[in-house]
Amino acid sequence: MLQAHAPLSHEDFQKTEAFIQAVRARVGTVVVGQDVVVERLLIALFTGGHLLLQGVPGLAKTLLVSVLSKSIDLDFARVQFTIDLLPSDIIGAEILDQRSNEFRVRKGPIFTNLLLADEINRAAPKVQSALLEAMQERKVTIGSTTFRLPAPFLVIATQNPIEQAGTFELPEAQLDRFMLVHRLDYPERDEEREILVRNAALGIQRQDKGALVQTEFDVLKQEPVGSSAELVAAMEAVHRVHVSETFVEHVVDLVARSRKHPAVALGCSPRAGISLVKASRARALMHGRAYVIPEDLFALAEDVMLHRMRLRYESIAEGVTGRDVLADLLRDFGGGASRG
């Protein structure tokens, strides 16, 4: 049994549940649908993991991260990754102060709570490595000085899975540092209709002698609905969610099976098991439970495991996909590759 802390009290559970509902309600005032994506964002935030969002442009990835940061009173920074980006553009650099003739440190945008790394696969491998090293160690070295990154520190990266021109695919070792990789889908018909209705209702913002057409970013409320103290309390509550020995055995077995599947050349690392347990705890709390159940494992398996498996070339040539393999692995447990 994984229970390093005292069981979650009813009072603490209610406070955390109210905090989560308040954040979700605030996000819902700006973003239509995307409930699963919001859940994954909060799971990453509550567990200290990092999240990679895969999806075509226009699915409100940047808007989601922006409204989340404003809902919980967190610092937010966005970096648009391009081919000419340098590591110093992210972590910072030493600059010569001509007045004092001394070097001073200029910190980069990585010194924030929520960092949106937009189109991370467009940057050169050297830049990707600098970011991912900071993700792992949560500190950066500028010149001869090492700086700790703010707490919490969460990287939410995005990449376009379709457009490959001018991109650098993240290698397996770097992908493994992302706790979750979530693949965004297009909204349902009713949700897309609501998006259009809300956008059509946005007005004009007068500025100087002219005016600007408002966007969803202009209607973001600045007042947070949750404090940093409430966030810390939610993170502590996650670590007090009960995990049974049977659940741990299921996770160990599932990860081990990914290494033995005939279609897989590279299976999941132990980090996949760690991420499954952590993410399941957070998901259980968000679904009103103080204990994990197999449903948490089945719902999170795709986001945790799929990017950590590499198929054999022969299997790919035969048309086998990662989702097919994952469905086989989950079928052995009587579940399915359901998402939610």
C-alpha positions in Angstrom: 0.0 0.0 0.0 1.3 3.4 -0.9 0.3 5.6 2.0 3.2 7.8 3.1 0.9 10.4 4.5 -2.2 10.4 6.8 -5.5 9.5 5.0 -7.3 12.4 3.4 -9.8 13.9 5.8 -13.3 14.7 4.7 -12.8 18.4 5.3 -9.6 18.6 3.3 -11.3 16.6 0.5 -14.1 19.0 0.3 -11.8 22.1 0.2 -9.8 20.5 -2.6 -12.9 19.5 -4.5 -14.3 23.1 -4.2 -10.9 24.5 -5.5 -11.0 22.1 -8.5 -14.6 22.9 -9.4 -13.9 26.7 -9.2 -10.9 26.4 -11.6 -12.9 24.2 -14.0 -15.8 26.7 -13.9 -13.5 29.6 -14.7 -11.9 27.8 -17.6 -15.4 26.9 -18.9 -16.3 30.6 -19.1 -13.8 31.0 -21.9 -13.0 27.6 -23.4 -15.9 25.4 -24.7 -15.6 21.7 -24.0 -12.1 20.3 -23.7 -12.9 18.9 -20.3 -10.4 16.0 -20.7 -7.6 18.4 -21.6 -8.4 20.6 -18.6 -8.3 17.5 -16.5 -4.9 16.6 -17.9 -3.6 20.1 -17.3 -4.6 19.9 -13.6 -3.2 16.4 -13.2 0.2 17.7 -14.5 0.0 20.7 -12.2 -1.0 18.7 -9.1 1.7 16.1 -9.6 4.6 18.2 -10.8 4.7 16.5 -14.2 5.1 18.0 -17.6 2.5 17.8 -20.4 2.9 17.6 -24.2 -0.2 18.5 -26.3 -0.4 17.2 -29.8 -3.0 18.8 -32.0 -3.6 20.9 -35.1 -3.6 24.7 -34.8 -6.7 26.4 -33.6 -7.8 24.0 -30.8 -7.3 26.7 -28.0 -4.1 25.2 -26.6 -2.6 28.6 -25.8 -5.9 29.9 -24.5 -6.3 27.0 -22.2 -2.9 27.5 -20.6 -3.5 31.3 -20.3 -6.8 30.9 -18.5 -5.4 28.2 -16.2 -2.6 30.4 -15.1 -4.9 33.3 -14.4 -7.4 31.1 -12.6 -4.8 30.0 -10.0 -2.7 33.2 -9.7 0.4 31.7 -11.5 3.0 33.4 -13.6 2.7 32.5 -17.2 5.2 32.8 -20.1 5.0 31.6 -23.7 7.9 30.8 -26.1 7.3 30.3 -29.8 9.9 27.8 -30.8 11.5 28.4 -34.2 14.6 27.1 -36.0 16.7 30.1 -35.1 15.9 29.9 -31.3 19.0 29.7 -29.0 19.2 28.1 -25.6 19.9 31.5 -24.1 16.6 32.7 -25.5 14.9 30.4 -23.0 17.1 30.1 -19.9 18.8 33.5 -20.1 22.3 34.7 -20.4 25.0 36.9 -18.9 25.1 40.5 -20.3 27.9 42.9 -20.0 26.8 46.1 -18.2 28.9 48.8 -19.9 28.4 51.2 -17.0 29.9 49.0 -14.4 31.9 46.9 -16.8 30.6 43.8 -15.1 28.4 40.9 -16.2 24.9 40.6 -14.9 22.4 37.9 -15.4 19.3 38.3 -17.6 16.9 35.6 -16.7 14.9 34.0 -19.6 11.2 33.2 -19.8 11.8 29.8 -18.2 11.7 31.5 -14.8 7.9 31.2 -14.5 5.3 28.8 -13.1 3.6 27.8 -16.4 5.8 27.8 -19.5 4.0 27.2 -22.8 6.6 25.9 -25.3 4.7 26.4 -28.5 5.6 24.0 -31.4 8.6 22.5 -29.5 9.5 20.3 -32.4 10.4 23.3 -34.5 13.5 24.1 -32.4 16.9 22.5 -33.0 17.8 19.6 -30.7 20.3 21.7 -28.7 17.4 24.0 -27.7 15.1 21.1 -26.9 17.8 19.6 -24.7 18.3 22.8 -22.8 14.6 23.0 -22.0 14.2 19.3 -21.2 17.2 19.4 -18.8 15.6 22.2 -16.9 12.4 20.2 -16.8 14.1 17.3 -15.2 16.4 19.1 -12.7 14.2 22.2 -12.2 17.3 24.4 -12.2 19.4 26.1 -14.8 23.0 27.4 -14.9 23.7 30.8 -16.4 27.4 31.5 -16.6 28.9 30.1 -13.4 25.7 30.5 -11.3 23.0 27.9 -10.8 19.4 29.2 -10.3 16.4 27.2 -9.0 13.3 27.6 -11.0 10.1 28.8 -9.3 7.8 26.4 -7.6 5.6 25.1 -9.1 7.2 24.8 -12.4 5.3 23.2 -15.3 6.1 23.0 -19.0 3.2 22.6 -21.3 4.6 21.9 -24.8 2.7 21.7 -28.1 3.4 20.2 -31.4 1.6 19.8 -34.7 1.5 16.1 -35.5 0.7 16.7 -39.2 3.1 19.4 -40.5 6.6 17.9 -40.5 8.5 20.3 -42.8 11.2 22.1 -40.8 10.7 20.1 -37.6 12.9 18.0 -35.4 11.2 15.0 -33.8 11.8 14.6 -30.1 13.9 11.5 -29.4 12.6 8.8 -27.1 14.8 9.9 -24.1 13.3 13.4 -24.3 9.8 12.3 -24.8 10.1 10.1 -21.7 10.5 13.2 -19.6 6.9 14.3 -20.4 4.6 12.7 -17.8 1.6 13.0 -20.2 1.2 13.3 -24.0 -2.4 14.2 -24.8 -3.7 14.2 -28.3 -6.4 16.8 -28.9 -9.4 16.1 -31.0 -11.7 18.5 -32.9 -14.7 19.7 -30.8 -18.1 18.0 -31.1 -20.7 19.7 -33.4 -22.6 21.3 -30.5 -19.4 22.5 -28.9 -18.1 24.0 -32.2 -21.5 25.8 -32.6 -21.1 27.3 -29.1 -17.6 28.4 -30.0 -18.9 30.3 -33.0 -21.8 31.8 -31.0 -19.5 33.1 -28.3 -17.0 34.5 -30.7 -19.7 36.3 -32.6 -20.8 37.9 -29.4 -17.4 39.5 -28.7 -17.4 43.2 -29.2 -15.1 46.0 -30.2 -12.5 47.4 -27.9 -11.8 51.1 -28.4 -8.1 52.0 -28.3 -6.4 55.4 -29.1 -8.2 56.8 -32.2 -9.3 53.4 -33.4 -10.7 50.1 -32.2 -9.7 46.4 -32.1 -11.9 43.4 -32.5 -11.9 41.5 -29.3 -10.8 37.9 -29.0 -11.2 35.3 -26.3 -7.9 36.5 -24.7 -9.4 39.9 -24.2 -12.3 38.5 -22.0 -10.1 36.5 -19.6 -10.8 37.6 -16.1 -7.8 38.7 -14.2 -8.9 37.8 -10.7 -7.8 34.3 -9.7 -10.4 31.9 -8.2 -7.7 30.0 -6.3 -4.5 30.9 -4.4 -1.1 29.4 -4.4 -1.9 28.1 -0.9 -4.9 26.2 -2.3 -2.8 24.8 -5.0 -0.2 23.5 -2.5 -3.1 22.0 -0.5 -4.4 20.2 -3.6 -0.9 18.8 -4.3 -0.7 17.5 -0.8 -4.1 16.0 -1.0 -3.1 14.1 -4.2 -0.3 12.4 -2.2 -2.8 11.3 0.4 -5.0 9.4 -2.1 -5.0 5.7 -1.3 -3.2 3.3 -3.7 -3.7 -0.4 -3.1 -1.0 -3.0 -3.5 -3.2 -4.7 -6.1 -3.3 -1.4 -8.2 0.5 -1.2 -8.0 0.8 -4.8 -9.2 -1.5 -4.0 -12.2 0.7 -1.0 -13.1 3.9 -3.1 -12.8 2.4 -5.9 -14.9 1.1 -3.5 -17.6 4.4 -1.7 -18.0 6.3 -5.0 -18.1 3.9 -6.4 -20.8 4.7 -3.4 -23.0 8.3 -4.6 -23.2 7.3 -8.1 -24.2 4.7 -7.4 -26.9 5.8 -8.9 -30.2 5.1 -5.6 -32.1 7.1 -3.4 -29.7 10.8 -2.7 -30.2 11.1 -0.4 -27.2 8.7 -0.7 -24.2 7.9 1.7 -21.4 10.5 2.7 -18.9 9.9 2.6 -15.1 9.1 6.3 -15.3 5.8 5.2 -17.0 4.8 3.3 -14.0 5.6 6.2 -11.7 3.6 8.5 -13.9 0.6 6.1 -14.0 0.4 6.0 -10.2 0.9 9.8 -9.8 -1.6 10.7 -12.5 -4.1 8.1 -11.2 -4.0 9.6 -7.8 -4.7 13.1 -9.2 -7.5 11.8 -11.4 -9.2 10.0 -8.6 -9.2 13.2 -6.5 -10.7 15.1 -9.4 -13.5 12.5 -9.8 -14.5 12.7 -6.2 -12.5 9.7 -4.8 -9.9 9.4 -2.1 -8.7 6.1 -3.7 -7.6 4.9 -7.2 -9.5 2.3 -9.2 -8.7 0.5 -12.5 -10.8 3.0 -14.4 -8.1 5.6 -13.7 -5.4 3.3 -15.1 -7.4 2.6 -18.3 -8.3 6.3 -18.8 -4.7 7.5 -18.4 -2.8 4.6 -20.1 -2.8 6.2 -23.6 -1.5 9.6 -22.4 1.2 8.0 -20.2 2.3 5.0 -22.2 1.8 5.6 -25.9 4.6 8.0 -26.4 7.0 5.7 -24.5 6.6 2.8 -26.9 8.3 2.3 -30.2 7.0 -0.3 -32.6 9.1 -2.6 -34.8 9.5 -1.6 -38.4 7.9 -4.8 -39.5 4.8 -4.1 -37.4 4.5 -0.6 -38.7 4.8 -2.0 -42.3 1.9 -4.3 -41.5 -0.2 -1.4 -40.4 0.0 -2.0 -36.6 -0.4 1.2 -34.6 0.5 2.1 -31.0 -3.2 2.3 -30.1 -3.6 -1.3 -31.4 -0.8 -2.5 -29.1 -2.2 -0.5 -26.1 -5.6 -2.0 -26.7 -4.1 -5.5 -26.6 -2.3 -4.7 -23.4 -5.4 -3.3 -21.7 -7.6 -6.1 -23.0 -5.7 -8.5 -20.8 -6.9 -6.6 -17.8 -10.5 -6.6 -18.9 -10.5 -2.9 -19.7 -10.2 -0.9 -22.9 -8.3 2.0 -24.2 -11.0 4.4 -23.2 -10.2 8.1 -22.6 -11.7 10.4 -20.1 
